[in-house]
Amino acid sequence: MRPRITKRRTNNPPVAQGKRFPFQVSVVAWGDLLGYGGTIAEAAFNPLDERAKASISRMREFHRIVAERSNRHFPSLVINDGVAAFRDLSLRSRSVSHDFLEKSWELFKAVNAAEAKRGDPGIRMVVACGFRVRGRKAKVENDHGQVNSILRRFREGQMTAEQAIREASTARPSFDVVPQLQANFAFTKAYVAESSGSAGGLPGQNFYLDTGLLLDPSCKWPSGGGQIFWSDDALGLDTEFRRVVDFPKTAHLEGGAAELRTGLEVAQFLAGDLDVLKALRSSQK
C-alpha cells in the first residue's frame, strides 16, 4: 500500500504553464450499465429476440446521452454499454479536477434518470486517478489510399470541393487508437474496480470517487458515505473510494474546489514522493 500524503507541498519548484512530461497525471470515469450483459445473454445474443431489442434500444439511448454531454474538455469513448470519460489534470491548478468531477456527476445523473424512466437498473460509475504514459497520436497517413483517391478526383475535376470534404470527413484509418487511454493506469483502476462490483465492495447503482483526488479523504465534500478500501491482489492495486451522493456547490480556490488536489499533489500522492516533480523532470533527460 502506498504511503499516504495528506498535506499540500508548498516548496516544490514551480511548474511552467504548458509544461509537458512523458508521464501525465490522468483522471478517468468508467461507467457501465448494470444488467446489460445478462439480458443480452438471455436473448442468446439474437437481435431478433424482443429482450435483445429492448437492450439495443437501451444502449442507443445511453449513447445519445453520452454524446450530448461530451465535449473537448470532457471527451469520452463508448464501448457498447460502457463509457470512459478522461482528462489529464493540471499540475498547477485544481480547476480541471473540479470541472471533470462535475461533468462526470452530471453524466451519471442523466443516465440514471433515463434508466429510471425505462425501468432499467441504471449505471455504476467509478472515477479514479493515475499516471499515464504519453503515446503517439492516431492519424490518417498522407499515403492513405482513400485520401489520395479523393485528392486525385478533386484535382481532375471529378468532384466538387463540397463533395471532397464530405467524403474526406468519413475517411477512417485502418488503425485507430485513443492515446489518452493507452498505458493509462487511472483507466485500469476505474475499470477493474467497477467490474468488481459488490464482491469488491462497490455495489449497485452508485458513484464511487477515488479519494486520491481529495486533499483530505475525511473531508465532508463531496457528500457521501464513509471510506471504502478496495484492492485487487492479482494486479496489486489498492485505493480508497467514497460513495458520492451529491456534489454540492463549495468554496473555490484557484478556480476549483479547495478540497481537491492539484495534479502535482495527486502525482505526489500516487508516487508517495513529495519530490515527484524532480523525478518527472529527470525523466526527460
ZAKOL-237301 format. One line per 10 residues: number of its first residue (from 1); their letters; for each residue x, y, z of N, C-alpha, C. Coordinates in nm, 2 decimals, m for minus. Example, Ala and Ser with C-alpha at 12.3 -4.5 7.8 and 13.67 -1.06 7.14 Angstrom:
BEGIN
1) as) 1.32/m0.57/0.78/1.23/m0.45/0.78/1.32/m0.33/0.78 ~ 1.28/m0.22/0.71/1.37/m0.11/0.71/1.29/0.00/0.79
END
This chain:
BEGIN
1) mrpritkrrt) 0.08/m0.12/0.00/0.00/0.00/0.00/0.09/0.12/0.00 ~ 0.06/0.22/m0.08/0.14/0.34/m0.10/0.14/0.43/0.02 ~ 0.25/0.50/0.05/0.25/0.60/0.16/0.14/0.70/0.14 ~ 0.08/0.75/0.25/m0.03/0.85/0.23/0.03/0.99/0.26 ~ 0.00/1.08/0.16/0.04/1.22/0.17/m0.09/1.30/0.18 ~ m0.11/1.37/0.28/m0.24/1.43/0.30/m0.23/1.59/0.31 ~ m0.10/1.64/0.31/m0.09/1.78/0.32/m0.03/1.84/0.19 ~ m0.06/1.97/0.16/0.00/2.03/0.04/0.15/2.05/0.06 ~ 0.21/2.04/m0.05/0.36/2.07/m0.06/0.37/2.21/m0.11 ~ 0.44/2.30/m0.04/0.45/2.44/m0.08/0.58/2.48/m0.14
11) nnppvaqgkr) 0.69/2.39/m0.12/0.82/2.43/m0.16/0.87/2.35/m0.29 ~ 0.77/2.30/m0.37/0.81/2.24/m0.50/0.85/2.35/m0.59 ~ 0.95/2.32/m0.68/0.98/2.42/m0.79/0.85/2.44/m0.87 ~ 0.83/2.57/m0.92/0.71/2.60/m1.00/0.70/2.52/m1.12 ~ 0.58/2.49/m1.17/0.56/2.42/m1.29/0.52/2.52/m1.40 ~ 0.60/2.53/m1.50/0.57/2.63/m1.61/0.44/2.59/m1.68 ~ 0.36/2.70/m1.71/0.24/2.68/m1.78/0.26/2.61/m1.91 ~ 0.19/2.50/m1.94/0.20/2.43/m2.07/0.32/2.33/m2.07 ~ 0.38/2.31/m1.95/0.49/2.22/m1.94/0.44/2.08/m1.97 ~ 0.51/2.00/m2.05/0.47/1.86/m2.09/0.58/1.76/m2.04
21) fpfqvsvvaw) 0.54/1.66/m1.98/0.62/1.55/m1.93/0.58/1.42/m2.01 ~ 0.68/1.32/m2.01/0.64/1.20/m2.08/0.53/1.12/m2.00 ~ 0.52/1.15/m1.87/0.41/1.09/m1.79/0.31/1.20/m1.75 ~ 0.19/1.17/m1.77/0.08/1.27/m1.74/0.01/1.21/m1.61 ~ m0.06/1.30/m1.54/m0.15/1.26/m1.43/m0.29/1.27/m1.49 ~ m0.36/1.16/m1.49/m0.49/1.14/m1.55/m0.60/1.11/m1.46 ~ m0.72/1.15/m1.50/m0.84/1.11/m1.42/m0.94/1.05/m1.53 ~ m1.00/0.94/m1.49/m1.09/0.86/m1.58/m1.21/0.83/m1.50 ~ m1.33/0.84/m1.57/m1.46/0.80/m1.51/m1.50/0.68/m1.60 ~ m1.52/0.56/m1.54/m1.57/0.45/m1.62/m1.71/0.41/m1.56
31) gdllgyggti) m1.81/0.41/m1.65/m1.94/0.37/m1.61/m1.99/0.26/m1.70 ~ m2.07/0.17/m1.64/m2.12/0.05/m1.71/m2.27/0.03/m1.67 ~ m2.35/0.00/m1.77/m2.49/m0.02/m1.75/m2.51/m0.15/m1.68 ~ m2.58/m0.15/m1.57/m2.60/m0.27/m1.49/m2.70/m0.37/m1.55 ~ m2.66/m0.50/m1.55/m2.75/m0.60/m1.60/m2.76/m0.61/m1.75 ~ m2.69/m0.53/m1.83/m2.70/m0.53/m1.97/m2.65/m0.66/m2.03 ~ m2.54/m0.71/m1.99/m2.48/m0.84/m2.05/m2.57/m0.95/m2.02 ~ m2.63/m0.96/m1.90/m2.72/m1.07/m1.86/m2.85/m1.07/m1.95 ~ m2.90/m0.96/m1.98/m3.02/m0.95/m2.06/m2.99/m1.00/m2.21 ~ m2.88/m0.95/m2.26/m2.84/m1.00/m2.39/m2.82/m1.15/m2.40
41) aeaafnplde) m2.76/m1.20/m2.29/m2.73/m1.34/m2.28/m2.86/m1.42/m2.28 ~ m2.96/m1.37/m2.21/m3.09/m1.44/m2.20/m3.15/m1.44/m2.34 ~ m3.12/m1.35/m2.42/m3.18/m1.35/m2.56/m3.09/m1.43/m2.66 ~ m2.99/m1.50/m2.60/m2.90/m1.58/m2.68/m2.83/m1.50/m2.79 ~ m2.81/m1.37/m2.76/m2.74/m1.28/m2.85/m2.80/m1.27/m2.98 ~ m2.93/m1.29/m2.98/m3.01/m1.29/m3.11/m3.08/m1.15/m3.11 ~ m3.04/m1.06/m3.21/m3.10/m0.93/m3.22/m3.25/m0.93/m3.25 ~ m3.30/m1.04/m3.30/m3.45/m1.05/m3.33/m3.53/m1.08/m3.21 ~ m3.47/m1.13/m3.10/m3.54/m1.16/m2.98/m3.59/m1.02/m2.91 ~ m3.71/m1.02/m2.86/m3.76/m0.90/m2.80/m3.68/m0.85/m2.69
51) rakasisrmr) m3.62/m0.94/m2.61/m3.54/m0.89/m2.50/m3.41/m0.82/m2.55 ~ m3.36/m0.87/m2.66/m3.24/m0.81/m2.72/m3.28/m0.67/m2.78 ~ m3.39/m0.66/m2.84/m3.44/m0.54/m2.90/m3.45/m0.43/m2.79 ~ m3.50/m0.47/m2.67/m3.51/m0.37/m2.56/m3.37/m0.33/m2.52 ~ m3.27/m0.42/m2.51/m3.14/m0.39/m2.47/m3.07/m0.30/m2.57 ~ m3.09/m0.32/m2.70/m3.03/m0.24/m2.80/m3.08/m0.10/m2.79 ~ m3.21/m0.09/m2.77/m3.27/0.04/m2.75/m3.22/0.12/m2.63 ~ m3.20/0.04/m2.53/m3.14/0.09/m2.40/m3.00/0.15/m2.43 ~ m2.92/0.07/m2.51/m2.78/0.11/m2.54/m2.78/0.23/m2.62 ~ m2.87/0.24/m2.72/m2.87/0.36/m2.81/m2.91/0.49/m2.73
61) efhrivaers) m3.00/0.47/m2.64/m3.04/0.59/m2.55/m2.92/0.63/m2.47 ~ m2.85/0.53/m2.41/m2.72/0.56/m2.34/m2.62/0.63/m2.42 ~ m2.60/0.59/m2.54/m2.50/0.65/m2.63/m2.54/0.80/m2.66 ~ m2.67/0.82/m2.68/m2.72/0.96/m2.71/m2.69/1.05/m2.59 ~ m2.72/1.00/m2.47/m2.69/1.09/m2.35/m2.54/1.12/m2.34 ~ m2.46/1.02/m2.36/m2.31/1.04/m2.35/m2.27/1.14/m2.46 ~ m2.32/1.13/m2.58/m2.28/1.22/m2.69/m2.32/1.36/m2.66 ~ m2.44/1.38/m2.60/m2.49/1.51/m2.57/m2.40/1.58/m2.46 ~ m2.34/1.50/m2.38/m2.26/1.56/m2.26/m2.11/1.56/m2.28 ~ m2.07/1.51/m2.40/m1.93/1.50/m2.42/m1.88/1.63/m2.50
71) nrhfpslvin) m1.76/1.68/m2.47/m1.71/1.80/m2.54/m1.56/1.79/m2.54 ~ m1.49/1.89/m2.59/m1.34/1.89/m2.60/m1.28/1.88/m2.46 ~ m1.35/1.93/m2.36/m1.29/1.93/m2.22/m1.35/1.81/m2.14 ~ m1.44/1.73/m2.20/m1.49/1.61/m2.14/m1.51/1.51/m2.25 ~ m1.40/1.46/m2.31/m1.41/1.36/m2.42/m1.44/1.23/m2.36 ~ m1.50/1.14/m2.45/m1.54/1.01/m2.40/m1.52/0.91/m2.51 ~ m1.51/0.78/m2.46/m1.51/0.67/m2.55/m1.62/0.57/m2.51 ~ m1.71/0.54/m2.59/m1.82/0.45/m2.56/m1.78/0.31/m2.62 ~ m1.80/0.21/m2.54/m1.78/0.07/m2.58/m1.90/m0.01/m2.54 ~ m1.99/m0.03/m2.63/m2.12/m0.10/m2.61/m2.19/m0.03/m2.49
81) dgvaafrdls) m2.20/m0.10/m2.38/m2.28/m0.05/m2.26/m2.19/0.02/m2.16 ~ m2.07/0.05/m2.20/m1.98/0.12/m2.10/m1.92/0.25/m2.16 ~ m1.88/0.34/m2.08/m1.83/0.47/m2.12/m1.70/0.50/m2.04 ~ m1.60/0.55/m2.10/m1.48/0.60/m2.04/m1.47/0.75/m2.07 ~ m1.48/0.84/m1.97/m1.45/0.98/m1.99/m1.31/1.01/m1.93 ~ m1.24/1.10/m1.99/m1.10/1.11/m1.95/m1.05/1.25/m1.96 ~ m0.94/1.28/m1.88/m0.88/1.41/m1.90/m0.75/1.41/m1.82 ~ m0.65/1.48/m1.87/m0.52/1.50/m1.80/m0.54/1.61/m1.70 ~ m0.49/1.60/m1.58/m0.50/1.70/m1.48/m0.40/1.81/m1.49 ~ m0.43/1.93/m1.45/m0.33/2.04/m1.45/m0.24/2.02/m1.32
91) lrsrsvshdf) m0.11/2.03/m1.35/m0.02/2.02/m1.23/m0.03/2.15/m1.15 ~ m0.07/2.26/m1.20/m0.07/2.39/m1.13/m0.20/2.42/m1.06 ~ m0.31/2.37/m1.11/m0.44/2.41/m1.07/m0.53/2.29/m1.04 ~ m0.63/2.31/m0.95/m0.73/2.21/m0.92/m0.86/2.23/m1.00 ~ m0.87/2.33/m1.09/m0.99/2.36/m1.16/m1.02/2.25/m1.26 ~ m0.92/2.19/m1.32/m0.95/2.08/m1.42/m1.02/1.96/m1.34 ~ m0.96/1.93/m1.23/m1.02/1.82/m1.15/m1.17/1.85/m1.11 ~ m1.19/1.97/m1.07/m1.32/2.01/m1.03/m1.42/2.00/m1.15 ~ m1.38/2.06/m1.26/m1.47/2.05/m1.38/m1.50/1.91/m1.42 ~ m1.40/1.82/m1.42/m1.42/1.69/m1.46/m1.51/1.61/m1.37
101) lekswelfka) m1.50/1.63/m1.24/m1.59/1.57/m1.15/m1.73/1.61/m1.16 ~ m1.75/1.74/m1.18/m1.88/1.79/m1.20/m1.95/1.73/m1.32 ~ m1.87/1.73/m1.43/m1.93/1.67/m1.56/m1.95/1.52/m1.55 ~ m1.87/1.45/m1.48/m1.89/1.31/m1.45/m2.01/1.28/m1.37 ~ m2.03/1.36/m1.27/m2.15/1.35/m1.19/m2.28/1.38/m1.26 ~ m2.27/1.49/m1.35/m2.39/1.52/m1.43/m2.42/1.41/m1.53 ~ m2.32/1.35/m1.59/m2.35/1.24/m1.68/m2.41/1.12/m1.61 ~ m2.35/1.09/m1.49/m2.41/0.98/m1.41/m2.55/1.00/m1.38 ~ m2.59/1.12/m1.33/m2.73/1.15/m1.30/m2.82/1.15/m1.42 ~ m2.77/1.20/m1.54/m2.85/1.20/m1.66/m2.88/1.05/m1.70
111) vnaaeakrgd) m2.78/0.97/m1.70/m2.80/0.83/m1.74/m2.90/0.76/m1.65 ~ m2.88/0.78/m1.52/m2.97/0.71/m1.43/m3.11/0.76/m1.43 ~ m3.13/0.89/m1.46/m3.27/0.95/m1.48/m3.34/0.88/m1.59 ~ m3.26/0.86/m1.71/m3.32/0.80/m1.82/m3.35/0.65/m1.80 ~ m3.26/0.58/m1.72/m3.27/0.44/m1.69/m3.40/0.42/m1.60 ~ m3.42/0.51/m1.51/m3.53/0.50/m1.42/m3.66/0.51/m1.50 ~ m3.67/0.60/m1.60/m3.79/0.61/m1.68/m3.82/0.48/m1.75 ~ m3.71/0.41/m1.79/m3.73/0.29/m1.87/m3.75/0.17/m1.78 ~ m3.73/0.19/m1.65/m3.74/0.07/m1.56/m3.62/m0.01/m1.56 ~ m3.51/0.04/m1.60/m3.38/m0.03/m1.61/m3.30/m0.01/m1.49
121) pgirmvvacg) m3.20/m0.09/m1.46/m3.13/m0.09/m1.33/m3.02/0.02/m1.31 ~ m2.99/0.10/m1.42/m2.90/0.21/m1.40/m2.76/0.18/m1.43 ~ m2.67/0.28/m1.40/m2.53/0.27/m1.42/m2.45/0.28/m1.29 ~ m2.34/0.21/m1.29/m2.24/0.23/m1.18/m2.12/0.30/m1.24 ~ m2.07/0.41/m1.17/m1.96/0.48/m1.23/m1.85/0.49/m1.12 ~ m1.73/0.48/m1.17/m1.61/0.49/m1.08/m1.52/0.59/m1.14 ~ m1.47/0.69/m1.06/m1.38/0.79/m1.10/m1.24/0.76/m1.03 ~ m1.14/0.74/m1.11/m1.01/0.71/m1.05/m0.90/0.80/m1.11 ~ m0.79/0.82/m1.03/m0.68/0.89/m1.08/m0.56/0.80/m1.10 ~ m0.46/0.84/m1.18/m0.34/0.76/m1.20/m0.25/0.82/m1.31
131) frvrgrkakv) m0.13/0.77/m1.32/m0.04/0.81/m1.42/m0.08/0.75/m1.55 ~ m0.04/0.82/m1.66/m0.05/0.76/m1.79/0.08/0.79/m1.87 ~ 0.12/0.71/m1.96/0.23/0.73/m2.04/0.19/0.79/m2.17 ~ 0.25/0.90/m2.21/0.22/0.97/m2.33/0.25/0.88/m2.45 ~ 0.17/0.88/m2.56/0.20/0.80/m2.67/0.17/0.87/m2.80 ~ 0.18/0.80/m2.91/0.16/0.87/m3.04/0.02/0.89/m3.07 ~ m0.01/0.99/m3.15/m0.15/1.02/m3.19/m0.19/0.94/m3.31 ~ m0.31/0.89/m3.31/m0.36/0.83/m3.44/m0.38/0.93/m3.54 ~ m0.35/0.90/m3.67/m0.38/1.00/m3.77/m0.40/0.93/m3.90 ~ m0.46/1.00/m4.00/m0.47/0.94/m4.13/m0.35/0.98/m4.20
141) endhgqvnsi) m0.27/0.88/m4.24/m0.14/0.90/m4.30/m0.16/0.96/m4.44 ~ m0.05/1.03/m4.49/m0.06/1.10/m4.61/m0.08/1.01/m4.73 ~ m0.03/0.88/m4.72/m0.04/0.79/m4.83/m0.16/0.70/m4.81 ~ m0.26/0.74/m4.73/m0.38/0.66/m4.71/m0.45/0.66/m4.84 ~ m0.49/0.54/m4.89/m0.54/0.52/m5.02/m0.67/0.60/m5.04 ~ m0.76/0.61/m4.95/m0.88/0.68/m4.97/m0.86/0.83/m4.98 ~ m0.77/0.88/m4.90/m0.74/1.03/m4.90/m0.68/1.06/m5.04 ~ m0.58/0.98/m5.09/m0.52/1.01/m5.22/m0.62/1.00/m5.33 ~ m0.72/0.91/m5.32/m0.82/0.90/m5.42/m0.91/1.02/m5.42 ~ m0.94/1.07/m5.31/m1.02/1.20/m5.30/m0.95/1.31/m5.36
151) lrrfregqmt) m0.82/1.33/m5.33/m0.74/1.44/m5.38/m0.73/1.43/m5.53 ~ m0.70/1.31/m5.58/m0.69/1.29/m5.73/m0.81/1.33/m5.80 ~ m0.93/1.27/m5.75/m1.05/1.30/m5.82/m1.09/1.45/m5.81 ~ m1.06/1.52/m5.70/m1.08/1.66/m5.69/m1.00/1.74/m5.79 ~ m0.87/1.71/m5.80/m0.78/1.77/m5.89/m0.82/1.75/m6.04 ~ m0.87/1.63/m6.07/m0.92/1.60/m6.21/m1.06/1.65/m6.24 ~ m1.12/1.72/m6.14/m1.25/1.78/m6.16/m1.36/1.68/m6.16 ~ m1.34/1.56/m6.10/m1.44/1.46/m6.09/m1.54/1.48/m5.98 ~ m1.50/1.58/m5.89/m1.59/1.60/m5.77/m1.57/1.75/m5.73 ~ m1.67/1.81/m5.67/m1.66/1.94/m5.62/m1.59/1.95/m5.49
161) aeqaireast) m1.56/2.07/m5.44/m1.49/2.08/m5.31/m1.58/2.03/m5.20 ~ m1.71/2.06/m5.21/m1.81/2.01/m5.11/m1.81/1.86/m5.10 ~ m1.82/1.80/m5.22/m1.82/1.65/m5.23/m1.69/1.59/m5.17 ~ m1.58/1.66/m5.20/m1.45/1.61/m5.15/m1.44/1.62/m5.00 ~ m1.49/1.73/m4.94/m1.49/1.75/m4.80/m1.58/1.65/m4.73 ~ m1.70/1.62/m4.79/m1.79/1.53/m4.73/m1.74/1.39/m4.73 ~ m1.67/1.35/m4.84/m1.62/1.21/m4.84/m1.50/1.20/m4.75 ~ m1.41/1.31/m4.74/m1.30/1.30/m4.66/m1.34/1.29/m4.51 ~ m1.45/1.35/m4.48/m1.49/1.35/m4.34/m1.53/1.21/m4.29 ~ m1.55/1.12/m4.38/m1.59/0.98/m4.34/m1.47/0.89/m4.35
171) arpsfdvvpq) m1.35/0.94/m4.40/m1.23/0.86/m4.41/m1.19/0.81/m4.28 ~ m1.16/0.68/m4.27/m1.11/0.62/m4.15/m0.98/0.55/m4.17 ~ m0.89/0.56/m4.07/m0.76/0.49/m4.08/m0.78/0.34/m4.06 ~ m0.69/0.26/m4.11/m0.71/0.11/m4.08/m0.67/0.08/m3.94 ~ m0.60/0.17/m3.87/m0.56/0.15/m3.73/m0.60/0.28/m3.66 ~ m0.66/0.26/m3.55/m0.70/0.38/m3.47/m0.68/0.35/m3.32 ~ m0.67/0.46/m3.24/m0.64/0.45/m3.10/m0.68/0.58/m3.03 ~ m0.72/0.57/m2.91/m0.74/0.68/m2.82/m0.61/0.70/m2.74 ~ m0.52/0.78/m2.77/m0.39/0.79/m2.70/m0.40/0.81/m2.55 ~ m0.50/0.89/m2.51/m0.52/0.92/m2.37/m0.56/0.80/m2.28
181) lqanfaftka) m0.60/0.69/m2.34/m0.64/0.57/m2.27/m0.54/0.46/m2.28 ~ m0.43/0.48/m2.35/m0.33/0.38/m2.36/m0.23/0.39/m2.24 ~ m0.19/0.28/m2.18/m0.10/0.28/m2.07/m0.15/0.38/m1.97 ~ m0.28/0.39/m1.95/m0.34/0.48/m1.85/m0.39/0.40/m1.73 ~ m0.32/0.42/m1.62/m0.34/0.34/m1.50/m0.46/0.39/m1.42 ~ m0.51/0.51/m1.45/m0.64/0.56/m1.40/m0.75/0.48/m1.46 ~ m0.74/0.45/m1.59/m0.84/0.38/m1.66/m0.84/0.23/m1.61 ~ m0.72/0.18/m1.60/m0.71/0.04/m1.54/m0.78/0.03/m1.41 ~ m0.75/0.12/m1.32/m0.81/0.12/m1.19/m0.96/0.13/m1.19 ~ m1.01/0.23/m1.26/m1.15/0.26/m1.27/m1.22/0.14/m1.33
191) yvaessgsag) m1.17/0.08/m1.43/m1.24/m0.03/m1.50/m1.24/m0.16/m1.41 ~ m1.13/m0.19/m1.35/m1.12/m0.31/m1.27/m1.20/m0.29/m1.14 ~ m1.20/m0.18/m1.08/m1.28/m0.15/m0.96/m1.43/m0.16/m0.99 ~ m1.47/m0.10/m1.10/m1.62/m0.10/m1.13/m1.66/m0.25/m1.16 ~ m1.57/m0.32/m1.23/m1.61/m0.46/m1.27/m1.62/m0.55/m1.15 ~ m1.55/m0.51/m1.04/m1.55/m0.60/m0.92/m1.69/m0.59/m0.85 ~ m1.76/m0.48/m0.87/m1.90/m0.47/m0.81/m1.91/m0.50/m0.67 ~ m2.02/m0.57/m0.63/m2.05/m0.60/m0.49/m1.93/m0.68/m0.42 ~ m1.88/m0.77/m0.50/m1.77/m0.85/m0.44/m1.65/m0.77/m0.40 ~ m1.63/m0.65/m0.47/m1.52/m0.57/m0.44/m1.56/m0.46/m0.34
201) glpgqnfyld) m1.68/m0.46/m0.29/m1.73/m0.35/m0.20/m1.79/m0.23/m0.27 ~ m1.81/m0.24/m0.40/m1.87/m0.13/m0.48/m2.00/m0.17/m0.54 ~ m2.10/m0.19/m0.47/m2.23/m0.25/m0.52/m2.32/m0.14/m0.59 ~ m2.41/m0.19/m0.67/m2.53/m0.11/m0.71/m2.50/0.01/m0.80 ~ m2.61/0.08/m0.81/m2.62/0.20/m0.90/m2.57/0.32/m0.83 ~ m2.43/0.32/m0.81/m2.37/0.43/m0.73/m2.25/0.49/m0.80 ~ m2.21/0.60/m0.75/m2.09/0.68/m0.80/m1.98/0.67/m0.69 ~ m1.87/0.62/m0.74/m1.76/0.60/m0.64/m1.64/0.69/m0.69 ~ m1.58/0.76/m0.59/m1.47/0.86/m0.62/m1.35/0.81/m0.55 ~ m1.24/0.81/m0.62/m1.11/0.78/m0.57/m1.07/0.89/m0.48
211) tgllldpsck) m1.04/0.86/m0.35/m1.01/0.97/m0.26/m0.87/1.03/m0.28 ~ m0.79/0.97/m0.37/m0.66/1.02/m0.40/m0.68/1.16/m0.46 ~ m0.80/1.19/m0.51/m0.82/1.33/m0.57/m0.85/1.43/m0.46 ~ m0.87/1.39/m0.34/m0.91/1.48/m0.23/m0.79/1.51/m0.14 ~ m0.78/1.63/m0.11/m0.66/1.68/m0.02/m0.67/1.61/0.11 ~ m0.79/1.60/0.16/m0.82/1.53/0.29/m0.93/1.43/0.27 ~ m0.90/1.30/0.26/m1.00/1.20/0.24/m1.12/1.20/0.34 ~ m1.10/1.26/0.45/m1.21/1.26/0.55/m1.29/1.39/0.55 ~ m1.27/1.48/0.45/m1.34/1.60/0.43/m1.49/1.57/0.40 ~ m1.58/1.66/0.43/m1.72/1.64/0.41/m1.77/1.66/0.27
221) wpsgggqifw) m1.68/1.71/0.18/m1.72/1.73/0.04/m1.64/1.64/m0.05 ~ m1.70/1.58/m0.15/m1.84/1.58/m0.18/m1.92/1.50/m0.08 ~ m2.05/1.52/m0.08/m2.14/1.44/0.02/m2.14/1.29/m0.01 ~ m2.13/1.21/0.09/m2.13/1.07/0.07/m2.11/0.99/0.19 ~ m2.09/0.86/0.17/m2.07/0.77/0.28/m1.92/0.76/0.32 ~ m1.89/0.67/0.40/m1.75/0.66/0.45/m1.66/0.60/0.35 ~ m1.53/0.58/0.39/m1.43/0.53/0.30/m1.45/0.38/0.28 ~ m1.42/0.34/0.15/m1.43/0.20/0.11/m1.29/0.16/0.06 ~ m1.23/0.07/0.14/m1.10/0.03/0.09/m1.12/m0.08/m0.01 ~ m1.06/m0.06/m0.13/m1.08/m0.16/m0.24/m0.94/m0.20/m0.28
231) sddalgldte) m0.93/m0.33/m0.32/m0.80/m0.38/m0.37/m0.82/m0.49/m0.47 ~ m0.72/m0.51/m0.55/m0.72/m0.62/m0.64/m0.58/m0.69/m0.63 ~ m0.58/m0.80/m0.56/m0.45/m0.86/m0.53/m0.37/m0.91/m0.66 ~ m0.45/m0.95/m0.76/m0.38/m1.00/m0.88/m0.30/m0.89/m0.95 ~ m0.36/m0.77/m0.95/m0.29/m0.66/m1.01/m0.21/m0.57/m0.92 ~ m0.22/m0.60/m0.79/m0.15/m0.52/m0.69/m0.21/m0.38/m0.68 ~ m0.33/m0.36/m0.71/m0.40/m0.23/m0.70/m0.47/m0.21/m0.57 ~ m0.47/m0.09/m0.51/m0.55/m0.07/m0.39/m0.58/0.08/m0.39 ~ m0.70/0.11/m0.35/m0.75/0.25/m0.35/m0.86/0.27/m0.24 ~ m0.87/0.38/m0.19/m0.98/0.42/m0.10/m1.08/0.49/m0.19
241) frrvvdfpkt) m1.21/0.45/m0.19/m1.31/0.52/m0.26/m1.41/0.57/m0.16 ~ m1.49/0.67/m0.21/m1.60/0.73/m0.14/m1.73/0.71/m0.22 ~ m1.83/0.66/m0.17/m1.96/0.66/m0.24/m2.02/0.80/m0.23 ~ m2.03/0.86/m0.35/m2.08/1.00/m0.35/m2.23/1.00/m0.37 ~ m2.30/1.09/m0.29/m2.45/1.10/m0.31/m2.48/1.24/m0.36 ~ m2.39/1.34/m0.36/m2.42/1.47/m0.41/m2.29/1.55/m0.42 ~ m2.28/1.64/m0.52/m2.17/1.73/m0.54/m2.22/1.87/m0.52 ~ m2.24/1.91/m0.39/m2.29/2.05/m0.37/m2.19/2.16/m0.41 ~ m2.24/2.27/m0.43/m2.15/2.39/m0.46/m2.07/2.41/m0.33 ~ m1.94/2.45/m0.36/m1.85/2.46/m0.25/m1.75/2.57/m0.26
251) ahleggaael) m1.68/2.60/m0.16/m1.58/2.71/m0.16/m1.48/2.68/m0.27 ~ m1.43/2.78/m0.35/m1.34/2.76/m0.46/m1.21/2.83/m0.43 ~ m1.10/2.77/m0.48/m0.97/2.82/m0.47/m0.90/2.80/m0.61 ~ m0.85/2.90/m0.67/m0.78/2.89/m0.80/m0.88/2.83/m0.90 ~ m1.01/2.86/m0.89/m1.10/2.81/m0.99/m1.15/2.67/m0.97 ~ m1.11/2.61/m0.86/m1.16/2.47/m0.83/m1.19/2.45/m0.69 ~ m1.25/2.34/m0.65/m1.28/2.32/m0.52/m1.16/2.31/m0.43 ~ m1.16/2.38/m0.32/m1.05/2.38/m0.23/m1.01/2.25/m0.17 ~ m1.11/2.16/m0.17/m1.09/2.02/m0.11/m1.01/1.93/m0.21 ~ m1.00/1.97/m0.33/m0.93/1.89/m0.43/m0.78/1.91/m0.44
261) rtglevaqfl) m0.71/1.81/m0.48/m0.57/1.82/m0.50/m0.54/1.88/m0.64 ~ m0.43/1.95/m0.66/m0.38/1.98/m0.79/m0.33/1.86/m0.86 ~ m0.30/1.86/m0.98/m0.24/1.75/m1.05/m0.11/1.71/m0.99 ~ m0.03/1.81/m0.95/0.10/1.78/m0.89/0.08/1.71/m0.75 ~ m0.02/1.75/m0.67/m0.04/1.69/m0.54/m0.10/1.55/m0.56 ~ m0.17/1.53/m0.67/m0.22/1.39/m0.70/m0.10/1.30/m0.73 ~ 0.00/1.36/m0.81/0.12/1.28/m0.85/0.20/1.25/m0.73 ~ 0.21/1.34/m0.63/0.28/1.32/m0.51/0.22/1.21/m0.43 ~ 0.09/1.21/m0.43/0.02/1.10/m0.35/0.03/0.97/m0.42 ~ 0.02/0.96/m0.55/0.03/0.84/m0.62/0.17/0.78/m0.61
271) agdldvlkal) 0.27/0.86/m0.62/0.41/0.81/m0.61/0.46/0.80/m0.47 ~ 0.39/0.85/m0.37/0.43/0.85/m0.23/0.56/0.93/m0.22 ~ 0.58/1.03/m0.30/0.70/1.11/m0.31/0.67/1.26/m0.32 ~ 0.71/1.34/m0.22/0.69/1.48/m0.23/0.78/1.55/m0.34 ~ 0.88/1.48/m0.38/0.97/1.53/m0.48/0.95/1.47/m0.62 ~ 0.82/1.43/m0.64/0.79/1.36/m0.77/0.82/1.46/m0.89 ~ 0.80/1.59/m0.87/0.83/1.68/m0.98/0.97/1.67/m1.03 ~ 1.06/1.65/m0.94/1.21/1.64/m0.97/1.22/1.51/m1.05 ~ 1.16/1.40/m1.01/1.17/1.28/m1.09/1.11/1.29/m1.23 ~ 0.99/1.36/m1.24/0.93/1.39/m1.37/1.03/1.46/m1.46
281) rssqk) 1.10/1.57/m1.41/1.19/1.64/m1.49/1.31/1.56/m1.53 ~ 1.35/1.47/m1.44/1.47/1.39/m1.47/1.44/1.29/m1.58 ~ 1.31/1.25/m1.59/1.27/1.15/m1.69/1.28/1.21/m1.83 ~ 1.30/1.34/m1.84/1.31/1.40/m1.98/1.46/1.40/m2.02 ~ 1.55/1.37/m1.93/1.69/1.39/m1.97/1.75/1.26/m2.04
END
